[in-house]
Amino acid sequence: MERTKVLVGLASCGIAAGANKVYNKLKALQEADKLDIEIKKTGCIGMCYREPLVEVIDETGSYLYGEIDEETAVQIFDKHLKQGEPVKDIIVKSDLFECGDDSFWDGQVKIALRNCGIIDPENIDEYEEQGGYKALGKILQEKISQEDVIQTVLDSGMRGRGGGGFPTGMKWRFAFNNKADQKYIICNADEGDPGAFMDRSLLEGDPHVVIEGLAIGAYAIGANEGVIYCRAEYPLAIKRLNIAISQAREKGYLGNDIMGNKGFNFNLFVKEGAGAFVCGEETALMASIEGERGMPRKRPPFPAEAGLWGKPSNINNVETFANIPYILLNGADSFTKYGTEKSKGTKVFALTGKINHGGSVEVPMGISIKDIVFKLGGGIADRKKFKAVQLGGPSGGCIPEYLSDTIVDYDSVNATGAIMGSGGMVVMDETTCMVDIARFFLDFTCKESCGKCTFCRIGTKRMLEILTRITEGEGKEGDIEKLEELAYQIKDNTLCGLGQTAPNPVLTTIKYFRDEYEAHIIDKKCPAKNCKKLLTYIVDPEKCIGCMICAKNCPTNAIDGGRKEAHNIRQDACIQCGMCFSKCKFDAILLS
């Protein structure tokens, strides 16, 4: 009989929820009781809304426990681990019986995330036990040519998972065809949108799969040095990456004459970035690695011709590299059986926002947005109405509810005005103001502009000023048209993809929610009742009990009324701060 295993999810999401305390408690109980079980750390299990997560795998099956604290950890230890009696009321997933959250897993296909939540990311032996480094070994032992490796990636239909979805094999071929004594392969782990959560989860949960993918890519294009560019705000990812690189070097998967293959040398290091959004753009990223300010460069020449330090280079993101070992080990057909005609395989999404089940999901291309939101995501939180999703991060676009049957593939998503990006999916409900959402995302891209292009540097600022005026009740006739004109000027005249896509949130919200813009400008009303400057706060006399809390917290003393008397808000003195609304415990403050 195999030893019972206990896995504690210790990615950043779990740690933030208190998983370290749970892990330490279980270890202390084991040591005190001398129970013969294995308790180990693992990465993100995916069900982030149920963190901290603990999985028990024994001779009867697997049991995933959710929202565990030190007290419930003791229950699991005493009842399940010592007596063999699973604590059913806190189990959120099991292969033996149905649980209330089973829909979160329905339809998921794990390729990139196949080891996350299963292995100890700091133990190379566990990665090898799951088939790790077998793809690299197969290529080197069978002496598969560089051209054949690239052709397999091309046949798989694998498209880059970090931006516009350019075919990965084609990108590799460009770099391979440019002969040079020095080439570089780079992993972009610095995307600045919600999809960066996915990058972090992969690096924290399965760093070796990214290293193996990089090594295979290096062999294919003829690179002898690689860089993982990771934002410094991800200390756990960086720590585990450096541990994995050291382990891979000790085992002969990195370094000189890899796995006994004379002449195949590949060294890898981590470059910590400062978190600049623009460094998600490949030429700006390379400038940062070189020690320069992260600013995009004019193309051509493209990185495949003259990239890092002027040498042929290839850049893909974390998820792209995580798919490569699977494709090379199992063949292109193992990947192409999932997806649509032009978008093969699976896609990882960081599902967040006004959703019941937020977390990391991996789904086959071709699934609809509606199925992700309502099946995996469990629908909209607090029984609100589904309004839209923001897909593609700050440079992405908003897709309205009536287009939620749109399938997840590059062409279908692009047709809506959004982009796939690196996989951020932010769900919005009826309380979300789409004008304010556009302002929020544009505020981000405006601040993150590197300033090189006038249209991006100044144009986004002018757009932000207009959007701010509109949300503060100072919108004017013609503002919508000015926004559209500026947006297209920016798209047509900026150097990099980030500048070109910066207006997307504005253009898509105008396209699908123009009536909200008009309500703000003409009627001076926010239909979602979100923009404070456009709200009128009034007291419902039937609900007001005269507790005086609102009056005491009003910064302008705009609320009249004595104790146990219905209050009144003087509109001439009200500054729409919302303090009364947030402090009232009896829902007596109404918004109009």
C-alpha positions, -999 to +999 in steps of 0.1 A: +000+000+000+013+034-010+018+060+017-010+085+021-001+118+005-012+153+017-007+182-007-010+217+005-014+244-022+014+269-016+014+292-046+010+329-039-028+326-038-027+299-012-001+316+009-021+349+009-051+330+022-031+314+051-019+281+036+015+283+053-002+281+087-022+251+075+009+234+062+028+241+095-001+228+116-003+195+096+035+190+099+034+197+136+006+172+141+024+146+120+056+150+140+038+149+173+018+118+163+046+101+143+020+093+116+035+076+085+022+100+058+038+123+033+029+160+036+043+181+008+040+215-008+026+220-042+016+249-065-017+265-075-044+238-077-066+262-096-096+266-073-084+299-059-118+309-046-116+280-021-080+287-008-064+274+013-066+240-003-055+206+010-056+174-010-055+140+006-047+110-016-050+076+001-057+040-009-094+048-015-090+079-037-084+116-037-102+143-016-097+180-020-105+201+010-113+238+006-112+269+028-090+252+054-077+269+085-058+255+115-090+242+131-102+223+101-067+211+095-069+193+129-102+178+118-087+164+086-057+150+106-078+134+134-106+120+113-093+114+078-056+108+082-057+089+115-091+072+113-097+070+075-129+089+077-131+118+051-146+150+065-173+153+038-187+187+047-154+205+037-145+184+006-148+205-026-137+178-051-134+140-050-131+112-076-155+091-054-186+113-051-202+145-064-194+178-048-211+212-051-182+227-071-177+199-096-187+222-125-155+242-120-136+212-134-161+202-161-147+208-195-112+216-184-083+199-202-049+203-185-019+205-208+001+236-198-011+231-162-008+194-161+016+192-132+004+223-112-011+212-079+003+177-083+041+180-079+064+197-055+077+225-077+110+225-058+117+188-064+130+178-099+125+141-091+088+146-089+088+164-123+107+135-138+082+111-123+055+129-143+075+124-176+095+156-172+126+160-195+115+129-215+106+151-245+141+167-244+157+133-240+137+118-269+149+146-292+185+142-282+186+104-280+168+098-312+188+127-328+157+143-342+168+172-364+162+209-356+140+211-387+118+182-376+114+196-341+102+229-357+080+210-381+063+192-352+055+225-335+042+238-368+020+207-373+006+211-339-009+245-348+006+259-316+001+297-316+019+320-292-002+323-260+011+357-250-002+382-275-014+382-311-012+344-315+016+342-341+024+306-350+051+294-327+068+270-352+070+298-378+086+321-353+112+294-345+119+288-381+127+325-387+152+323-359+166+290-371+171+303-406+192+333-394+227+318-390+249+333-363+276+322-338+253+333-310+216+331-306+192+337-277+159+323-266+138+343-242+108+335-220+085+365-214+071+361-179+063+398-175+029+403-190+012+431-170-025+421-173-046+396-152-032+369-173+002+375-156-015+355-127-013+325-151+024+331-158+031+333-120+010+302-113+029+281-139+063+293-127+054+287-090+037+254-097+058+238-125+090+257-133+107+227-149+082+225-177+091+260-187+128+252-185+123+221-206+103+240-232+131+266-234+158+239-238+138+223-266+133+257-283+171+264-279+179+232-296+155+239-324+167+274-333+204+268-323+205+291-293+231+285-266+218+310-240+184+318-226+167+343-204+135+341-183+124+377-179+102+378-148+089+407-129+105+412-095+070+414-078+069+376-082+095+366-056+081+331-051+082+324-088+118+337-091+128+316-061+114+284-075+128+292-110+163+296-096+160+264-076+147+245-107+175+260-129+201+248-104+186+213-102+183+210-140+220+220-143+230+194-117+211+167-136+227+177-170+196+192-186+213+226-187+250+235-193+275+220-217+270+188-238+235+184-225+225+148-217+258+136-233+252+154-266+285+169-275+281+205-288+246+211-275+252+238-249+225+258-233+227+280-202+198+298-187+194+327-162+166+347-147+164+385-153+142+403-128+122+431-144+108+462-127+072+455-136+069+480-164+039+470-186+057+481-218+083+454-211+057+428-221+065+440-256+094+420-270+117+447-282+113+467-249+119+435-230+152+430-248+162+466-242+156+460-204+177+428-204+205+448-220+204+473-192+186+500-212+153+517-205+125+495-216+113+511-248+101+495-280+124+495-311+114+500-347+110+469-367+125+456-390+149+442-381+128+417-362+142+398-332+147+367-353+172+387-374+187+411-347+173+408-313+191+406-279+225+423-282+219+423-320+219+386-323+190+364-337+165+358-309+132+341-302+107+352-276+076+333-264+057+335-231+054+311-202+023+292-214+037+287-248+069+271-235+048+250-211+030+233-240+062+224-260+073+193-240+038+178-242+037+183-280+072+169-286+067+139-263+032+130-275+032+142-311+014+170-329-019+151-330-021+150-293-025+188-294-045+193-325-073+170-313-083+199-291-095+233-304-108+247-337-095+248-372-073+278-367-068+277-329-055+244-317-050+231-282-060+246-249-059+280-233-053+290-197-074+318-183-072+338-151-109+340-143-117+369-120-142+397-114-179+395-104-178+357-106-186+330-080-157+307-089-126+327-097-093+309-104-070+294-129-087+273-156-074+256-187-100+249-215-099+236-250-101+263-277-136+265-290-154+266-257-178+296-254-173+325-231-207+318-217-197+282-207-165+295-190-185+321-170-215+300-160-202+264-159-166+267-147-171+301-131-204+292-114-222+323-127-223+359-115-218+366-078-247+378-056-272+368-083-265+399-104-270+401-141-241+392-164-230+423-184-197+418-201-162+403-199-129+421-204-107+398-224-070+405-231-061+427-202-057+465-201-051+464-239-080+441-245-117+448-251-151+444-235-174+417-249-210+422-240-233+395-226-252+392-259-220+380-276-212+355-249-217+326-273-185+338-289-161+309-289-126+311-275-103+312-305-081+339-319-102+349-349-135+349-331-122+369-302-105+394-324-137+399-344-153+413-313-126+440-309-110+422-279-078+402-280-069+368-265-038+383-249-021+362-222-054+350-207-070+375-184-108+372-183-125+398-160-162+393-155-185+423-150-221+425-137-249+451-140-233+473-113-202+478-135-201+512-153-186+506-188-175+542-191-157+540-158-142+506-168-128+522-200-114+551-179-098+526-154-080+506-181-069+537-200-056+552-168-033+521-165-021+522-200-016+559-199+006+557-168+025+527-183+032+544-216+070+545-222+066+579-238+085+572-270+055+578-293+037+611-291+004+596-300+006+571-272+021+595-246-002+625-253-031+608-270-039+584-242-037+613-217-062+634-237-085+604-239-082+598-202-091+635-195-123+632-216-133+599-199-127+614-165-149+644-173-177+622-185-176+601-154-177+632-132-208+646-150-189+672-172-192+653-205-201+674-236-217+667-269-190+655-293-169+638-266-177+603-280-166+613-315-134+629-301-126+597-282-130+576-314-109+600-334-081+599-309-083+562-305-078+555-342-049+581-344-032+562-316-038+528-332-025+539-365+006+559-354+022+542-325+053+520-327+045+489-306+015+466-301+008+479-266+003+514-279-017+502-308-041+482-286-043+507-257-076+523-271-094+489-273-113+492-240-126+526-251-135+515-286-153+483-275-173+500-248-184+527-272-193+501-298-214+479-274-224+504-247-228+537-265-261+543-246-242+544-213-218+571-227-249+591-239-266+587-205-235+602-188-232+630-212-268+640-220-287+629-190-259+633-164-268+598-151-248+567-146-271+537-154-250+514-133-252+538-104-214+536-100-201+571-108-204+590-076-205+625-091-236+615-111-256+600-082-282+616-060-284+603-025-317+604-008-331+589+024-360+564+024-381+576+053-397+542+058-364+525+064-346+553+082-347+547+120-328+579+129-297+562+142-276+593+133-247+572+118-250+588+084-252+624+098-221+618+120-201+606+090-212+632+065-181+654+059-203+685+049-231+682+075-256+678+047-279+655+066-307+669+088-328+651+114-328+642+150-324+609+168-352+584+160-364+608+132-363+601+095-334+621+081-331+642+050-301+650+027-298+686+015-287+683-021-272+717-022-246+706+004-241+670-007-208+663-024-217+628-036-189+612-015-211+581-008-201+580+029-238+579+040-245+550+017-216+529+028-222+535+065-260+530+067-268+495+081-305+496+072-304+502+034-321+535+040-299+555+016-312+552-020-293+561-052-309+577-082 
